[in-house]
Amino acid sequence: MKTSLIAVAFAVVLTPVAAFADDENAKCTDAAKDTWLSIDAVKAKAEAAGYTKIKKVKVEGTCYEVYAFDKNGKKAEVLFNPSTGEKAGDETGQN
């Protein structure tokens, strides 16, 4: 019984770690990097999607990760498909 409780406790604690690891290994495209949109083009797509005050854009897995503020003024970390510029997800896993 005690072993079962310890196993459940570890599973609960490690679940958020696994979700965080998914951001780092995010899969947005299979396209070669030399065909990706430029960082400036992705910034423009993010602004068109309503994100402001873009602080940084970096490659995260096969995605661009944009650090900005959403339409409500809250900090946002948003993944964009580098081939299409479409939003692929965000720090909460929402598309």
Jmol script that loads the backbone (N, CA, C; Angstrom):
load data "model"
ATOM      1  N   MET A   1       0.822  -1.196   0.000  1.00  0.00           N
ATOM      2  CA  MET A   1       0.000   0.000   0.000  1.00  0.00           C
ATOM      3  C   MET A   1       0.861   1.254   0.000  1.00  0.00           C
ATOM      4  N   LYS A   2       1.892   1.255   0.862  1.00  0.00           N
ATOM      5  CA  LYS A   2       2.770   2.414   0.948  1.00  0.00           C
ATOM      6  C   LYS A   2       3.494   2.638  -0.372  1.00  0.00           C
ATOM      7  N   THR A   3       3.905   1.541  -1.030  1.00  0.00           N
ATOM      8  CA  THR A   3       4.590   1.650  -2.315  1.00  0.00           C
ATOM      9  C   THR A   3       3.663   2.264  -3.360  1.00  0.00           C
ATOM     10  N   SER A   4       2.391   1.900  -3.350  1.00  0.00           N
ATOM     11  CA  SER A   4       1.421   2.449  -4.297  1.00  0.00           C
ATOM     12  C   SER A   4       1.247   3.945  -4.106  1.00  0.00           C
ATOM     13  N   LEU A   5       1.188   4.370  -2.863  1.00  0.00           N
ATOM     14  CA  LEU A   5       1.036   5.799  -2.586  1.00  0.00           C
ATOM     15  C   LEU A   5       2.258   6.586  -3.048  1.00  0.00           C
ATOM     16  N   ILE A   6       3.426   6.028  -2.870  1.00  0.00           N
ATOM     17  CA  ILE A   6       4.656   6.696  -3.322  1.00  0.00           C
ATOM     18  C   ILE A   6       4.653   6.796  -4.835  1.00  0.00           C
ATOM     19  N   ALA A   7       4.256   5.742  -5.528  1.00  0.00           N
ATOM     20  CA  ALA A   7       4.204   5.754  -6.990  1.00  0.00           C
ATOM     21  C   ALA A   7       3.223   6.809  -7.492  1.00  0.00           C
ATOM     22  N   VAL A   8       2.068   6.899  -6.865  1.00  0.00           N
ATOM     23  CA  VAL A   8       1.063   7.902  -7.255  1.00  0.00           C
ATOM     24  C   VAL A   8       1.601   9.310  -7.001  1.00  0.00           C
ATOM     25  N   ALA A   9       2.268   9.506  -5.881  1.00  0.00           N
ATOM     26  CA  ALA A   9       2.839  10.820  -5.561  1.00  0.00           C
ATOM     27  C   ALA A   9       3.862  11.238  -6.611  1.00  0.00           C
ATOM     28  N   PHE A  10       4.727  10.326  -7.015  1.00  0.00           N
ATOM     29  CA  PHE A  10       5.708  10.644  -8.048  1.00  0.00           C
ATOM     30  C   PHE A  10       5.026  10.981  -9.371  1.00  0.00           C
ATOM     31  N   ALA A  11       3.996  10.243  -9.724  1.00  0.00           N
ATOM     32  CA  ALA A  11       3.280  10.499 -10.974  1.00  0.00           C
ATOM     33  C   ALA A  11       2.662  11.888 -10.971  1.00  0.00           C
ATOM     34  N   VAL A  12       2.081  12.290  -9.848  1.00  0.00           N
ATOM     35  CA  VAL A  12       1.457  13.611  -9.740  1.00  0.00           C
ATOM     36  C   VAL A  12       2.508  14.711  -9.831  1.00  0.00           C
ATOM     37  N   VAL A  13       3.639  14.500  -9.196  1.00  0.00           N
ATOM     38  CA  VAL A  13       4.702  15.507  -9.194  1.00  0.00           C
ATOM     39  C   VAL A  13       5.353  15.620 -10.563  1.00  0.00           C
ATOM     40  N   LEU A  14       5.543  14.526 -11.265  1.00  0.00           N
ATOM     41  CA  LEU A  14       6.255  14.535 -12.537  1.00  0.00           C
ATOM     42  C   LEU A  14       5.388  14.913 -13.728  1.00  0.00           C
ATOM     43  N   THR A  15       4.079  14.905 -13.608  1.00  0.00           N
ATOM     44  CA  THR A  15       3.211  15.254 -14.720  1.00  0.00           C
ATOM     45  C   THR A  15       3.479  16.662 -15.255  1.00  0.00           C
ATOM     46  N   PRO A  16       3.596  17.707 -14.423  1.00  0.00           N
ATOM     47  CA  PRO A  16       3.907  19.031 -14.957  1.00  0.00           C
ATOM     48  C   PRO A  16       5.279  19.079 -15.629  1.00  0.00           C
ATOM     49  N   VAL A  17       6.237  18.303 -15.158  1.00  0.00           N
ATOM     50  CA  VAL A  17       7.561  18.267 -15.777  1.00  0.00           C
ATOM     51  C   VAL A  17       7.448  17.707 -17.179  1.00  0.00           C
ATOM     52  N   ALA A  18       6.653  16.672 -17.370  1.00  0.00           N
ATOM     53  CA  ALA A  18       6.462  16.095 -18.689  1.00  0.00           C
ATOM     54  C   ALA A  18       5.804  17.094 -19.634  1.00  0.00           C
ATOM     55  N   ALA A  19       4.844  17.860 -19.139  1.00  0.00           N
ATOM     56  CA  ALA A  19       4.190  18.875 -19.978  1.00  0.00           C
ATOM     57  C   ALA A  19       5.177  19.947 -20.390  1.00  0.00           C
ATOM     58  N   PHE A  20       6.054  20.362 -19.483  1.00  0.00           N
ATOM     59  CA  PHE A  20       7.060  21.359 -19.811  1.00  0.00           C
ATOM     60  C   PHE A  20       8.031  20.817 -20.858  1.00  0.00           C
ATOM     61  N   ALA A  21       8.400  19.556 -20.748  1.00  0.00           N
ATOM     62  CA  ALA A  21       9.327  18.957 -21.705  1.00  0.00           C
ATOM     63  C   ALA A  21       8.726  18.942 -23.100  1.00  0.00           C
ATOM     64  N   ASP A  22       7.393  18.837 -23.216  1.00  0.00           N
ATOM     65  CA  ASP A  22       6.758  18.840 -24.514  1.00  0.00           C
ATOM     66  C   ASP A  22       6.994  20.138 -25.260  1.00  0.00           C
ATOM     67  N   ASP A  23       7.026  21.290 -24.550  1.00  0.00           N
ATOM     68  CA  ASP A  23       7.315  22.564 -25.208  1.00  0.00           C
ATOM     69  C   ASP A  23       8.677  22.528 -25.875  1.00  0.00           C
ATOM     70  N   GLU A  24       9.668  21.963 -25.191  1.00  0.00           N
ATOM     71  CA  GLU A  24      11.014  21.927 -25.722  1.00  0.00           C
ATOM     72  C   GLU A  24      11.134  20.994 -26.917  1.00  0.00           C
ATOM     73  N   ASN A  25      10.262  20.001 -27.017  1.00  0.00           N
ATOM     74  CA  ASN A  25      10.290  19.042 -28.112  1.00  0.00           C
ATOM     75  C   ASN A  25       9.076  19.215 -29.018  1.00  0.00           C
ATOM     76  N   ALA A  26       8.519  20.401 -29.012  1.00  0.00           N
ATOM     77  CA  ALA A  26       7.305  20.663 -29.776  1.00  0.00           C
ATOM     78  C   ALA A  26       7.525  20.358 -31.253  1.00  0.00           C
ATOM     79  N   LYS A  27       6.499  19.822 -31.874  1.00  0.00           N
ATOM     80  CA  LYS A  27       6.566  19.455 -33.284  1.00  0.00           C
ATOM     81  C   LYS A  27       5.548  20.298 -34.038  1.00  0.00           C
ATOM     82  N   CYS A  28       6.032  21.304 -34.764  1.00  0.00           N
ATOM     83  CA  CYS A  28       5.134  22.176 -35.513  1.00  0.00           C
ATOM     84  C   CYS A  28       5.179  21.909 -37.011  1.00  0.00           C
ATOM     85  N   THR A  29       6.340  21.448 -37.504  1.00  0.00           N
ATOM     86  CA  THR A  29       6.491  21.253 -38.939  1.00  0.00           C
ATOM     87  C   THR A  29       7.546  20.201 -39.223  1.00  0.00           C
ATOM     88  N   ASP A  30       7.448  19.626 -40.402  1.00  0.00           N
ATOM     89  CA  ASP A  30       8.471  18.706 -40.893  1.00  0.00           C
ATOM     90  C   ASP A  30       9.346  19.396 -41.947  1.00  0.00           C
ATOM     91  N   ALA A  31       9.041  20.633 -42.257  1.00  0.00           N
ATOM     92  CA  ALA A  31       9.753  21.364 -43.313  1.00  0.00           C
ATOM     93  C   ALA A  31      11.203  21.656 -42.918  1.00  0.00           C
ATOM     94  N   ALA A  32      12.070  21.690 -43.899  1.00  0.00           N
ATOM     95  CA  ALA A  32      13.476  22.011 -43.668  1.00  0.00           C
ATOM     96  C   ALA A  32      13.599  23.455 -43.179  1.00  0.00           C
ATOM     97  N   LYS A  33      14.578  23.695 -42.290  1.00  0.00           N
ATOM     98  CA  LYS A  33      14.729  25.039 -41.711  1.00  0.00           C
ATOM     99  C   LYS A  33      14.970  26.117 -42.756  1.00  0.00           C
ATOM    100  N   ASP A  34      15.601  25.768 -43.875  1.00  0.00           N
ATOM    101  CA  ASP A  34      15.868  26.793 -44.885  1.00  0.00           C
ATOM    102  C   ASP A  34      14.607  27.244 -45.615  1.00  0.00           C
ATOM    103  N   THR A  35      13.466  26.593 -45.325  1.00  0.00           N
ATOM    104  CA  THR A  35      12.198  27.014 -45.924  1.00  0.00           C
ATOM    105  C   THR A  35      11.306  27.760 -44.938  1.00  0.00           C
ATOM    106  N   TRP A  36      11.760  27.877 -43.688  1.00  0.00           N
ATOM    107  CA  TRP A  36      10.961  28.532 -42.650  1.00  0.00           C
ATOM    108  C   TRP A  36      10.806  30.023 -42.928  1.00  0.00           C
ATOM    109  N   LEU A  37       9.738  30.595 -42.414  1.00  0.00           N
ATOM    110  CA  LEU A  37       9.542  32.044 -42.445  1.00  0.00           C
ATOM    111  C   LEU A  37      10.625  32.712 -41.604  1.00  0.00           C
ATOM    112  N   SER A  38      10.921  33.945 -41.910  1.00  0.00           N
ATOM    113  CA  SER A  38      11.904  34.688 -41.118  1.00  0.00           C
ATOM    114  C   SER A  38      11.301  35.046 -39.759  1.00  0.00           C
ATOM    115  N   ILE A  39      12.160  35.380 -38.824  1.00  0.00           N
ATOM    116  CA  ILE A  39      11.692  35.798 -37.502  1.00  0.00           C
ATOM    117  C   ILE A  39      10.811  37.035 -37.629  1.00  0.00           C
ATOM    118  N   ASP A  40      11.181  37.966 -38.502  1.00  0.00           N
ATOM    119  CA  ASP A  40      10.352  39.167 -38.696  1.00  0.00           C
ATOM    120  C   ASP A  40       8.964  38.812 -39.217  1.00  0.00           C
ATOM    121  N   ALA A  41       8.889  37.822 -40.115  1.00  0.00           N
ATOM    122  CA  ALA A  41       7.585  37.402 -40.648  1.00  0.00           C
ATOM    123  C   ALA A  41       6.735  36.771 -39.543  1.00  0.00           C
ATOM    124  N   VAL A  42       7.356  35.994 -38.664  1.00  0.00           N
ATOM    125  CA  VAL A  42       6.616  35.381 -37.555  1.00  0.00           C
ATOM    126  C   VAL A  42       6.169  36.450 -36.564  1.00  0.00           C
ATOM    127  N   LYS A  43       7.019  37.447 -36.317  1.00  0.00           N
ATOM    128  CA  LYS A  43       6.602  38.565 -35.454  1.00  0.00           C
ATOM    129  C   LYS A  43       5.362  39.236 -36.027  1.00  0.00           C
ATOM    130  N   ALA A  44       5.346  39.446 -37.332  1.00  0.00           N
ATOM    131  CA  ALA A  44       4.194  40.081 -37.983  1.00  0.00           C
ATOM    132  C   ALA A  44       2.945  39.212 -37.843  1.00  0.00           C
ATOM    133  N   LYS A  45       3.098  37.893 -37.977  1.00  0.00           N
ATOM    134  CA  LYS A  45       1.963  36.975 -37.805  1.00  0.00           C
ATOM    135  C   LYS A  45       1.453  37.027 -36.361  1.00  0.00           C
ATOM    136  N   ALA A  46       2.374  37.087 -35.399  1.00  0.00           N
ATOM    137  CA  ALA A  46       1.985  37.154 -33.986  1.00  0.00           C
ATOM    138  C   ALA A  46       1.228  38.451 -33.713  1.00  0.00           C
ATOM    139  N   GLU A  47       1.718  39.563 -34.261  1.00  0.00           N
ATOM    140  CA  GLU A  47       1.028  40.847 -34.081  1.00  0.00           C
ATOM    141  C   GLU A  47      -0.356  40.811 -34.719  1.00  0.00           C
ATOM    142  N   ALA A  48      -0.465  40.188 -35.900  1.00  0.00           N
ATOM    143  CA  ALA A  48      -1.764  40.073 -36.571  1.00  0.00           C
ATOM    144  C   ALA A  48      -2.727  39.209 -35.752  1.00  0.00           C
ATOM    145  N   ALA A  49      -2.169  38.276 -34.957  1.00  0.00           N
ATOM    146  CA  ALA A  49      -2.998  37.422 -34.103  1.00  0.00           C
ATOM    147  C   ALA A  49      -3.361  38.099 -32.784  1.00  0.00           C
ATOM    148  N   GLY A  50      -2.891  39.333 -32.590  1.00  0.00           N
ATOM    149  CA  GLY A  50      -3.270  40.096 -31.408  1.00  0.00           C
ATOM    150  C   GLY A  50      -2.226  40.178 -30.312  1.00  0.00           C
ATOM    151  N   TYR A  51      -1.027  39.668 -30.553  1.00  0.00           N
ATOM    152  CA  TYR A  51       0.032  39.733 -29.545  1.00  0.00           C
ATOM    153  C   TYR A  51       0.807  41.037 -29.705  1.00  0.00           C
ATOM    154  N   THR A  52       1.206  41.629 -28.568  1.00  0.00           N
ATOM    155  CA  THR A  52       1.898  42.915 -28.586  1.00  0.00           C
ATOM    156  C   THR A  52       3.178  42.838 -27.777  1.00  0.00           C
ATOM    157  N   LYS A  53       3.955  43.892 -27.870  1.00  0.00           N
ATOM    158  CA  LYS A  53       5.193  44.020 -27.095  1.00  0.00           C
ATOM    159  C   LYS A  53       6.025  42.731 -27.162  1.00  0.00           C
ATOM    160  N   ILE A  54       6.288  42.273 -28.374  1.00  0.00           N
ATOM    161  CA  ILE A  54       7.036  41.030 -28.560  1.00  0.00           C
ATOM    162  C   ILE A  54       8.454  41.238 -28.061  1.00  0.00           C
ATOM    163  N   LYS A  55       8.840  40.447 -27.077  1.00  0.00           N
ATOM    164  CA  LYS A  55      10.153  40.570 -26.440  1.00  0.00           C
ATOM    165  C   LYS A  55      11.209  39.720 -27.129  1.00  0.00           C
ATOM    166  N   LYS A  56      10.813  38.506 -27.549  1.00  0.00           N
ATOM    167  CA  LYS A  56      11.796  37.583 -28.101  1.00  0.00           C
ATOM    168  C   LYS A  56      11.086  36.532 -28.943  1.00  0.00           C
ATOM    169  N   VAL A  57      11.782  36.067 -29.982  1.00  0.00           N
ATOM    170  CA  VAL A  57      11.333  34.934 -30.781  1.00  0.00           C
ATOM    171  C   VAL A  57      12.514  33.980 -30.857  1.00  0.00           C
ATOM    172  N   LYS A  58      12.274  32.702 -30.516  1.00  0.00           N
ATOM    173  CA  LYS A  58      13.369  31.739 -30.588  1.00  0.00           C
ATOM    174  C   LYS A  58      12.851  30.420 -31.142  1.00  0.00           C
ATOM    175  N   VAL A  59      13.791  29.611 -31.629  1.00  0.00           N
ATOM    176  CA  VAL A  59      13.451  28.284 -32.127  1.00  0.00           C
ATOM    177  C   VAL A  59      13.290  27.371 -30.921  1.00  0.00           C
ATOM    178  N   GLU A  60      12.173  26.650 -30.890  1.00  0.00           N
ATOM    179  CA  GLU A  60      11.893  25.692 -29.824  1.00  0.00           C
ATOM    180  C   GLU A  60      11.419  24.412 -30.505  1.00  0.00           C
ATOM    181  N   GLY A  61      12.296  23.411 -30.586  1.00  0.00           N
ATOM    182  CA  GLY A  61      11.962  22.197 -31.325  1.00  0.00           C
ATOM    183  C   GLY A  61      11.845  22.536 -32.795  1.00  0.00           C
ATOM    184  N   THR A  62      10.700  22.234 -33.380  1.00  0.00           N
ATOM    185  CA  THR A  62      10.457  22.610 -34.779  1.00  0.00           C
ATOM    186  C   THR A  62       9.425  23.735 -34.849  1.00  0.00           C
ATOM    187  N   CYS A  63       9.427  24.582 -33.833  1.00  0.00           N
ATOM    188  CA  CYS A  63       8.508  25.717 -33.745  1.00  0.00           C
ATOM    189  C   CYS A  63       9.285  27.005 -33.496  1.00  0.00           C
ATOM    190  N   TYR A  64       8.613  28.114 -33.718  1.00  0.00           N
ATOM    191  CA  TYR A  64       9.089  29.390 -33.199  1.00  0.00           C
ATOM    192  C   TYR A  64       8.315  29.635 -31.915  1.00  0.00           C
ATOM    193  N   GLU A  65       8.997  30.035 -30.844  1.00  0.00           N
ATOM    194  CA  GLU A  65       8.333  30.399 -29.606  1.00  0.00           C
ATOM    195  C   GLU A  65       8.431  31.908 -29.468  1.00  0.00           C
ATOM    196  N   VAL A  66       7.283  32.546 -29.326  1.00  0.00           N
ATOM    197  CA  VAL A  66       7.192  34.002 -29.249  1.00  0.00           C
ATOM    198  C   VAL A  66       6.843  34.393 -27.815  1.00  0.00           C
ATOM    199  N   TYR A  67       7.648  35.292 -27.251  1.00  0.00           N
ATOM    200  CA  TYR A  67       7.402  35.840 -25.917  1.00  0.00           C
ATOM    201  C   TYR A  67       6.817  37.227 -26.110  1.00  0.00           C
ATOM    202  N   ALA A  68       5.576  37.399 -25.669  1.00  0.00           N
ATOM    203  CA  ALA A  68       4.871  38.662 -25.911  1.00  0.00           C
ATOM    204  C   ALA A  68       3.781  38.836 -24.854  1.00  0.00           C
ATOM    205  N   PHE A  69       2.856  39.740 -25.134  1.00  0.00           N
ATOM    206  CA  PHE A  69       1.692  39.957 -24.282  1.00  0.00           C
ATOM    207  C   PHE A  69       0.439  39.707 -25.110  1.00  0.00           C
ATOM    208  N   ASP A  70      -0.573  39.087 -24.490  1.00  0.00           N
ATOM    209  CA  ASP A  70      -1.810  38.821 -25.209  1.00  0.00           C
ATOM    210  C   ASP A  70      -2.712  40.057 -25.209  1.00  0.00           C
ATOM    211  N   LYS A  71      -3.895  39.905 -25.794  1.00  0.00           N
ATOM    212  CA  LYS A  71      -4.811  41.046 -25.908  1.00  0.00           C
ATOM    213  C   LYS A  71      -5.303  41.557 -24.557  1.00  0.00           C
ATOM    214  N   ASN A  72      -5.150  40.730 -23.500  1.00  0.00           N
ATOM    215  CA  ASN A  72      -5.545  41.146 -22.153  1.00  0.00           C
ATOM    216  C   ASN A  72      -4.384  41.727 -21.357  1.00  0.00           C
ATOM    217  N   GLY A  73      -3.213  41.844 -22.006  1.00  0.00           N
ATOM    218  CA  GLY A  73      -2.048  42.406 -21.337  1.00  0.00           C
ATOM    219  C   GLY A  73      -1.276  41.409 -20.481  1.00  0.00           C
ATOM    220  N   LYS A  74      -1.621  40.123 -20.594  1.00  0.00           N
ATOM    221  CA  LYS A  74      -0.929  39.088 -19.828  1.00  0.00           C
ATOM    222  C   LYS A  74       0.258  38.551 -20.628  1.00  0.00           C
ATOM    223  N   LYS A  75       1.341  38.202 -19.912  1.00  0.00           N
ATOM    224  CA  LYS A  75       2.492  37.602 -20.570  1.00  0.00           C
ATOM    225  C   LYS A  75       2.071  36.308 -21.247  1.00  0.00           C
ATOM    226  N   ALA A  76       2.639  36.075 -22.438  1.00  0.00           N
ATOM    227  CA  ALA A  76       2.295  34.870 -23.189  1.00  0.00           C
ATOM    228  C   ALA A  76       3.542  34.285 -23.827  1.00  0.00           C
ATOM    229  N   GLU A  77       3.613  32.975 -23.832  1.00  0.00           N
ATOM    230  CA  GLU A  77       4.629  32.235 -24.567  1.00  0.00           C
ATOM    231  C   GLU A  77       3.855  31.394 -25.576  1.00  0.00           C
ATOM    232  N   VAL A  78       3.988  31.743 -26.850  1.00  0.00           N
ATOM    233  CA  VAL A  78       3.149  31.151 -27.876  1.00  0.00           C
ATOM    234  C   VAL A  78       4.008  30.463 -28.931  1.00  0.00           C
ATOM    235  N   LEU A  79       3.596  29.255 -29.328  1.00  0.00           N
ATOM    236  CA  LEU A  79       4.299  28.515 -30.372  1.00  0.00           C
ATOM    237  C   LEU A  79       3.645  28.796 -31.715  1.00  0.00           C
ATOM    238  N   PHE A  80       4.483  29.031 -32.719  1.00  0.00           N
ATOM    239  CA  PHE A  80       4.013  29.253 -34.086  1.00  0.00           C
ATOM    240  C   PHE A  80       4.679  28.273 -35.030  1.00  0.00           C
ATOM    241  N   ASN A  81       3.903  27.798 -36.004  1.00  0.00           N
ATOM    242  CA  ASN A  81       4.441  26.946 -37.052  1.00  0.00           C
ATOM    243  C   ASN A  81       5.345  27.809 -37.926  1.00  0.00           C
ATOM    244  N   PRO A  82       6.627  27.462 -38.055  1.00  0.00           N
ATOM    245  CA  PRO A  82       7.546  28.312 -38.805  1.00  0.00           C
ATOM    246  C   PRO A  82       7.349  28.257 -40.313  1.00  0.00           C
ATOM    247  N   SER A  83       6.597  27.277 -40.797  1.00  0.00           N
ATOM    248  CA  SER A  83       6.330  27.177 -42.232  1.00  0.00           C
ATOM    249  C   SER A  83       5.140  28.016 -42.645  1.00  0.00           C
ATOM    250  N   THR A  84       4.121  28.071 -41.777  1.00  0.00           N
ATOM    251  CA  THR A  84       2.878  28.757 -42.128  1.00  0.00           C
ATOM    252  C   THR A  84       2.651  30.041 -41.336  1.00  0.00           C
ATOM    253  N   GLY A  85       3.298  30.160 -40.172  1.00  0.00           N
ATOM    254  CA  GLY A  85       3.075  31.303 -39.304  1.00  0.00           C
ATOM    255  C   GLY A  85       1.812  31.181 -38.477  1.00  0.00           C
ATOM    256  N   GLU A  86       1.160  30.007 -38.515  1.00  0.00           N
ATOM    257  CA  GLU A  86      -0.058  29.805 -37.733  1.00  0.00           C
ATOM    258  C   GLU A  86       0.291  29.454 -36.294  1.00  0.00           C
ATOM    259  N   LYS A  87      -0.573  29.889 -35.374  1.00  0.00           N
ATOM    260  CA  LYS A  87      -0.381  29.567 -33.958  1.00  0.00           C
ATOM    261  C   LYS A  87      -0.520  28.054 -33.792  1.00  0.00           C
ATOM    262  N   ALA A  88       0.441  27.453 -33.061  1.00  0.00           N
ATOM    263  CA  ALA A  88       0.443  26.007 -32.862  1.00  0.00           C
ATOM    264  C   ALA A  88       0.150  25.633 -31.411  1.00  0.00           C
ATOM    265  N   GLY A  89       0.196  26.597 -30.489  1.00  0.00           N
ATOM    266  CA  GLY A  89      -0.072  26.311 -29.094  1.00  0.00           C
ATOM    267  C   GLY A  89       0.489  27.422 -28.231  1.00  0.00           C
ATOM    268  N   ASP A  90       0.291  27.290 -26.911  1.00  0.00           N
ATOM    269  CA  ASP A  90       0.844  28.265 -25.993  1.00  0.00           C
ATOM    270  C   ASP A  90       1.235  27.570 -24.706  1.00  0.00           C
ATOM    271  N   GLU A  91       1.696  28.336 -23.738  1.00  0.00           N
ATOM    272  CA  GLU A  91       2.214  27.734 -22.496  1.00  0.00           C
ATOM    273  C   GLU A  91       1.159  26.947 -21.744  1.00  0.00           C
ATOM    274  N   THR A  92      -0.109  27.154 -22.027  1.00  0.00           N
ATOM    275  CA  THR A  92      -1.158  26.394 -21.367  1.00  0.00           C
ATOM    276  C   THR A  92      -1.630  25.227 -22.214  1.00  0.00           C
ATOM    277  N   GLY A  93      -1.003  25.063 -23.404  1.00  0.00           N
ATOM    278  CA  GLY A  93      -1.380  23.964 -24.277  1.00  0.00           C
ATOM    279  C   GLY A  93      -2.598  24.237 -25.126  1.00  0.00           C
ATOM    280  N   GLN A  94      -3.071  25.486 -25.136  1.00  0.00           N
ATOM    281  CA  GLN A  94      -4.233  25.840 -25.925  1.00  0.00           C
ATOM    282  C   GLN A  94      -3.806  26.275 -27.308  1.00  0.00           C
ATOM    283  N   ASN A  95      -4.634  25.975 -28.298  1.00  0.00           N
ATOM    284  CA  ASN A  95      -4.371  26.421 -29.668  1.00  0.00           C
ATOM    285  C   ASN A  95      -5.199  27.628 -29.997  1.00  0.00           C
TER     286      ASN A  95
END
end "model"
wireframe off; spacefill off
backbone 0.3
color backbone group
